[in-house]
């Protein structure tokens, strides 16, 4: 069961990876391989990976470069990771409690996706899991100046749904996404890795 707040909301915003679809373990394996192929000599731990959940991929590489005092090409890592990940999209399943909730509110309330992943990846994950038709509004880093943990993606989603930020409920599995929701003045439901 989802731990929903005890009040009503006018609209709902869903993160994609780790929230609507169980893609995070595959993303992690692809990250490690993409970094290795592009010359990263440092370890990228699973703990670090989950710490960066929701942060735009390009920004993650920039931060890792700073932490390890290296100059791995962020664009090349993002492109390589995308290429590896796309080959494994068929393995991804829904996070059923969240997907079922989205299905239950579809057509009754405005709903949208706000994800730190690239738009083509988000669309492919949602298409593969049969959820794409639920979401007329999909916000990704290319739509905003600042990705999560800044509130921009959630604020844009609320604006496009025609709803005040405080009337939106966010579903998120990442720390940066929870911070972004708070900064946007929205309540959020945390989706743990154990909820599948």
C-alpha positions, 0 to 999 in steps of 0.5 A, a space after each residue: 500500500 502507498 502511504 498517502 497523505 490524509 488529504 485530497 490533491 488536485 493533481 499528481 506528479 510522478 518520477 519515472 525511474 524507481 518510482 513508476 518503473 523498476 529501472 534503477 538496478 539496470 541504470 546502475 549497471 549501465 552507469 558503471 559500464 558507461 563510466 568505464 568505457 569513457 576512461 573513469 578510473 574511480 569506482 562509482 558505488 551503488 550508494 553514490 548512484 542512489 545518492 544522485 537519483 533524480 539528478 540530471 545525468 550530465 550534472 552527475 558526471 560533472 560532480 563526479 569529475 570534481 570529486 575525483 579531480 578528473 575530466 571524463 567527458 559528461 556528454 560522452 558518458 550520457 550518450 554511452 549510458 543511454 545506448 547501453 540502457 536502451 538495449 535493456 529496456 525490455 527487462 524493465 517492469 512496473 512498480 505496481 503499487 505506484 503504476 496502479 495508483 496512476 492508473 486509478 487517478 488517470 482521467 479523474 485528475 491531471 497527472 504528469 511525469 517529472 524525471 531526471 532522465 533524458 526524454 527518449 529514455 523516459 518515453 521508452 520506459 513508459 511505452 515498454 511498461 504500457 504507461 505512456 498513454 497515461 501521461 500527456 505531460 512529461 517534464 525532463 531536464 531539457 525543459 528547464 534551466 535547473 534539474 532536481 533538486 531545484 524545484 523547476 521541473 515540478 513547478 513546470 509540471 504544475 503549471 502545465 497541468 493548470 494546478 497550484 503547486 501546493 495542490 500537487 502530490 509528488 511520488 519520488 524515490 530519490 533524495 534530490 526529487 524529495 528536496 525538489 518537491 519540498 522546494 516547490 511547496 509540494 507534499 511528496 510520497 517516498 517510494 522505497 526500493 522495497 516497494 515492488 
